[in-house]
Amino acid sequence: MGIRIKPKSFGPIYVRSNGDGALLYADRPEDFNAVPPHATPVDLLLASVGACIAKSLEIVAEQRGQTLFPFSVEVTGKKATDLPNRLGSADIRVVGKLTDDAELSVELLRQAKSICTISNTLNCPISLDLDRER
């Protein structure tokens, strides 16, 4: 019988965009600041995913000549229940009205996900090397 890992959730981590180009981060929705939560590497990973989605939304909106309303991105993760230890899934929820046009908002989010370097990278192969010369 294979080893089973106990289910575990991570987050949520929140990333807020107020439309001024800067992002704010929190591990509780009332405590935003300029530094992402970093108690664990998984917190940083979730903050990175949220920041990438937020910035990607800003990029696709700008390309379409749209101005976004302030919004937050909430990211949670679930640990995989088999080896190797990893996130088995991540859930991203955008909170707030992006634009007055609901269909446009959905399309902007779809486009943002398609260009989000961090979320697109999570399935990539990782290579390791040990440089003993340093």
C-alpha positions as CSV (number, residue, x, y, z in Angstrom):
1,M,0.0,0.0,0.0
2,G,1.3,3.5,-1.0
3,I,2.1,6.2,1.5
4,R,-0.8,8.6,2.0
5,I,-0.2,12.1,3.1
6,K,-2.7,13.8,5.5
7,P,-4.8,16.4,3.7
8,K,-3.7,20.0,4.6
9,S,-4.8,23.4,3.4
10,F,-2.6,26.5,3.0
11,G,-3.6,30.1,3.0
12,P,-5.5,32.0,2.2
13,I,-3.1,34.7,1.1
14,Y,-4.5,37.9,-0.2
15,V,-3.1,40.3,-2.7
16,R,-4.8,43.7,-3.3
17,S,-4.5,46.0,-6.3
18,N,-5.8,49.6,-5.8
19,G,-5.0,50.6,-9.3
20,D,-1.8,52.5,-8.5
21,G,0.6,49.9,-9.7
22,A,1.6,48.7,-6.2
23,L,0.4,45.5,-4.7
24,L,-0.4,44.9,-1.0
25,Y,-0.4,41.5,0.7
26,A,-2.0,39.9,3.8
27,D,-2.7,36.6,5.4
28,R,-5.8,38.2,7.0
29,P,-8.1,40.4,4.9
30,E,-7.8,43.3,7.3
31,D,-4.0,43.5,7.6
32,F,-2.6,44.5,4.2
33,N,1.0,45.7,3.8
34,A,3.8,46.0,1.2
35,V,5.5,42.7,2.4
36,P,4.0,39.4,1.4
37,P,3.4,36.9,4.2
38,H,6.5,34.7,4.5
39,A,6.1,32.4,7.5
40,T,6.5,29.4,5.1
41,P,7.7,28.9,1.6
42,V,4.2,27.9,0.7
43,D,3.0,31.3,1.8
44,L,5.4,33.0,-0.6
45,L,4.4,30.7,-3.4
46,L,0.7,31.5,-2.9
47,A,1.6,35.2,-2.7
48,S,3.5,34.9,-5.9
49,V,0.6,33.3,-7.7
50,G,-1.8,36.0,-6.4
51,A,0.6,38.8,-7.4
52,C,1.1,37.3,-10.9
53,I,-2.7,37.1,-11.4
54,A,-3.1,40.7,-10.2
55,K,-0.4,42.1,-12.4
56,S,-1.6,40.0,-15.3
57,L,-5.1,41.5,-14.9
58,E,-3.6,45.0,-14.9
59,I,-1.6,44.2,-18.1
60,V,-4.6,42.8,-20.1
61,A,-6.8,45.6,-18.9
62,E,-4.3,48.2,-20.0
63,Q,-3.9,46.5,-23.4
64,R,-7.6,46.8,-23.9
65,G,-7.7,50.4,-22.7
66,Q,-9.7,49.5,-19.6
67,T,-9.3,50.8,-16.1
68,L,-9.9,48.3,-13.3
69,F,-11.7,49.0,-10.1
70,P,-9.7,48.0,-6.9
71,F,-9.8,44.3,-6.4
72,S,-8.2,41.5,-4.3
73,V,-6.9,38.1,-5.2
74,E,-7.4,35.3,-2.7
75,V,-5.2,32.2,-3.1
76,T,-5.5,29.0,-1.2
77,G,-3.6,25.7,-1.7
78,K,-4.3,22.1,-0.9
79,K,-1.5,19.6,-0.2
80,A,-1.3,16.6,-2.4
81,T,-2.2,13.4,-0.6
82,D,0.6,11.3,-2.2
83,L,4.3,11.8,-2.6
84,P,6.3,13.8,-3.4
85,N,5.2,16.6,-1.0
86,R,3.7,19.3,-3.0
87,L,0.6,21.4,-3.6
88,G,-2.0,19.2,-5.3
89,S,-4.1,22.2,-6.2
90,A,-4.4,26.0,-5.8
91,D,-7.6,28.0,-5.9
92,I,-7.6,31.6,-7.0
93,R,-10.6,33.8,-6.4
94,V,-10.7,37.4,-7.5
95,V,-12.8,39.5,-5.2
96,G,-14.3,42.8,-6.4
97,K,-15.9,44.2,-9.4
98,L,-13.2,44.5,-12.1
99,T,-15.2,46.5,-14.6
100,D,-18.8,47.6,-15.1
101,D,-19.1,44.9,-17.8
102,A,-19.4,41.4,-16.2
103,E,-18.6,39.6,-19.5
104,L,-15.5,41.7,-20.0
105,S,-14.3,41.0,-16.4
106,V,-14.6,37.3,-17.0
107,E,-12.6,37.6,-20.3
108,L,-9.9,39.7,-18.6
109,L,-9.5,37.1,-15.9
110,R,-9.3,34.3,-18.6
111,Q,-6.6,36.3,-20.4
112,A,-4.8,37.1,-17.2
113,K,-4.5,33.4,-16.3
114,S,-3.2,32.6,-19.8
115,I,-0.3,35.0,-19.4
116,C,0.4,34.5,-15.7
117,T,4.0,33.3,-15.6
118,I,3.9,31.9,-12.1
119,S,0.7,29.8,-12.4
120,N,1.9,28.6,-15.9
121,T,5.3,27.6,-14.4
122,L,3.9,25.4,-11.6
123,N,3.7,22.4,-14.0
124,C,7.3,22.8,-15.4
125,P,10.1,20.3,-14.8
126,I,12.6,21.4,-12.2
127,S,16.3,20.5,-12.4
128,L,18.7,20.4,-9.5
129,D,22.5,20.9,-9.5
130,L,25.0,21.1,-6.6
131,D,27.9,23.4,-7.3
132,R,30.6,22.2,-4.9
133,E,33.2,24.7,-6.2
134,R,31.8,27.6,-4.3
